[in-house]
Amino acid sequence: MRVDFYQLSRDPVEQVVPLLARKALQGGHRMLVVSGDGERRAGISRALWSEGGTHFLAHGEAGEPHAARQPILLSETCAAPNEARMVILADGIWRVEATGFERAFLLFDAGATQNARELWRSFRARDTIESHAWKQEDGGWIEVG
């Protein structure tokens, strides 16, 4: 499994999730977006609908009808009825269930940096998890570490 750590220093999660989700969809993947905060999920949903104007990113909320059909599913848990193999942890909280996916994206802000560093170190010591860290710089993302 692969875990990508994204430190949000400039753009809010509502701007970053659509970028990552679009790339996943372009690669033929389904995505699960997890946040325990219902208001944050609603903000992400609005951003996915407005992403690119006419090029909205189709999605739905777990527990709603046809959730299994959604290419992007928003949820408060890591259960993926849409059979996603990629998960975005949009609230900065690591969940052990994320290790059941092929790839996880942990989005975190400055307040969660220490927790992310400790998690990074624990993953670097394990052969079963490939870790990558990204930070915002000059309008884009660069890999660090």
C-alpha positions as CSV (number, residue, x, y, z in Angstrom):
1,M,0.0,0.0,0.0
2,R,1.0,3.6,-0.5
3,V,0.3,6.6,1.7
4,D,0.7,10.1,0.5
5,F,0.9,12.8,3.1
6,Y,-0.3,16.2,1.9
7,Q,0.5,19.2,4.1
8,L,-2.0,21.9,3.4
9,S,-0.4,25.3,3.9
10,R,-2.1,27.4,1.2
11,D,-5.2,25.8,-0.2
12,P,-8.1,24.4,1.8
13,V,-9.1,20.8,1.7
14,E,-12.1,21.8,-0.4
15,Q,-9.7,22.8,-3.2
16,V,-7.3,19.9,-2.9
17,V,-9.8,17.0,-2.8
18,P,-11.2,17.8,-6.3
19,L,-7.6,17.9,-7.8
20,L,-6.8,14.5,-6.3
21,A,-10.1,13.0,-7.2
22,R,-9.9,14.2,-10.8
23,K,-6.5,12.6,-11.2
24,A,-7.8,9.3,-9.8
25,L,-10.8,9.3,-12.1
26,Q,-8.6,10.1,-15.1
27,G,-6.6,7.0,-14.1
28,G,-9.7,4.9,-14.1
29,H,-9.9,4.7,-10.3
30,R,-12.8,5.2,-7.9
31,M,-12.3,7.3,-4.8
32,L,-13.6,7.4,-1.2
33,V,-13.3,10.7,0.6
34,V,-13.5,10.4,4.4
35,S,-14.3,13.1,7.0
36,G,-16.0,12.8,10.3
37,D,-17.2,16.4,9.9
38,G,-20.5,16.6,8.0
39,E,-20.0,20.3,7.2
40,R,-16.6,19.6,5.7
41,R,-18.1,16.8,3.6
42,A,-20.8,19.2,2.4
43,G,-18.1,21.8,1.5
44,I,-16.2,19.1,-0.4
45,S,-19.4,18.1,-2.2
46,R,-20.0,21.7,-3.3
47,A,-16.4,21.9,-4.6
48,L,-16.8,18.7,-6.5
49,W,-20.0,19.9,-8.2
50,S,-18.4,23.2,-9.2
51,E,-15.0,21.9,-10.2
52,G,-14.3,23.0,-13.7
53,G,-17.8,24.5,-14.4
54,T,-19.3,22.0,-16.9
55,H,-16.8,19.4,-15.9
56,F,-18.2,18.6,-12.5
57,L,-17.0,15.5,-10.6
58,A,-19.9,13.1,-10.1
59,H,-20.1,11.9,-6.6
60,G,-22.5,11.0,-3.8
61,E,-22.8,10.5,0.0
62,A,-22.5,7.1,1.6
63,G,-25.8,5.8,2.7
64,E,-27.7,7.5,-0.1
65,P,-29.4,5.5,-2.9
66,H,-27.0,4.4,-5.6
67,A,-23.9,5.0,-3.4
68,A,-22.3,1.9,-4.9
69,R,-22.4,3.5,-8.4
70,Q,-20.6,6.7,-7.5
71,P,-17.1,7.1,-8.8
72,I,-16.4,9.4,-5.8
73,L,-18.1,8.7,-2.5
74,L,-18.1,10.9,0.6
75,S,-18.3,9.2,3.9
76,E,-17.6,9.5,7.6
77,T,-16.1,6.0,7.6
78,C,-13.7,3.9,5.5
79,A,-16.4,1.6,4.3
80,A,-16.4,1.8,0.4
81,P,-19.6,0.4,-1.2
82,N,-18.4,1.9,-4.5
83,E,-15.4,-0.5,-4.3
84,A,-12.9,2.4,-4.3
85,R,-9.2,1.3,-4.0
86,M,-8.1,4.9,-3.1
87,V,-9.1,6.9,0.0
88,I,-8.6,10.5,0.9
89,L,-8.7,11.2,4.6
90,A,-9.8,14.8,4.3
91,D,-10.1,15.6,8.0
92,G,-6.4,14.8,8.8
93,I,-7.2,11.8,11.0
94,W,-5.6,8.5,10.2
95,R,-7.8,5.5,10.3
96,V,-6.3,2.0,10.5
97,E,-9.0,0.8,8.0
98,A,-7.2,3.0,5.4
99,T,-4.6,0.3,5.1
100,G,-7.2,-1.8,3.3
101,F,-6.9,0.4,0.3
102,E,-4.2,0.4,-2.4
103,R,-3.5,4.1,-1.8
104,A,-4.4,6.6,0.9
105,F,-4.0,10.4,0.9
106,L,-3.8,12.0,4.3
107,L,-4.6,15.7,4.1
108,F,-3.5,17.7,7.1
109,D,-3.0,21.3,8.2
110,A,-0.4,22.9,10.4
111,G,-2.3,21.9,13.6
112,A,-1.9,18.2,12.7
113,T,1.8,18.3,11.6
114,Q,3.2,16.6,14.6
115,N,0.7,13.7,14.4
116,A,1.5,13.3,10.7
117,R,5.2,13.2,11.4
118,E,4.8,10.5,13.9
119,L,2.7,8.5,11.6
120,W,5.2,9.0,8.7
121,R,8.0,7.7,10.9
122,S,6.0,4.6,11.9
123,F,5.2,3.9,8.3
124,R,8.8,4.4,7.2
125,A,9.8,1.6,9.5
126,R,7.4,-0.9,7.9
127,D,8.1,-2.7,4.6
128,T,4.5,-3.0,3.7
129,I,3.7,0.7,3.4
130,E,5.3,3.1,0.9
131,S,5.2,6.7,2.2
132,H,5.5,9.9,0.2
133,A,5.2,13.5,1.6
134,W,4.0,16.5,-0.4
135,K,3.9,20.2,0.4
136,Q,2.6,23.2,-1.4
137,E,5.1,25.5,-3.1
138,D,5.0,28.0,-5.9
139,G,1.4,27.2,-6.9
140,G,2.0,23.5,-7.0
141,W,3.0,20.4,-5.1
142,I,6.5,19.1,-4.5
143,E,7.5,15.9,-3.0
144,V,9.6,16.2,0.2
145,G,11.3,13.2,1.8
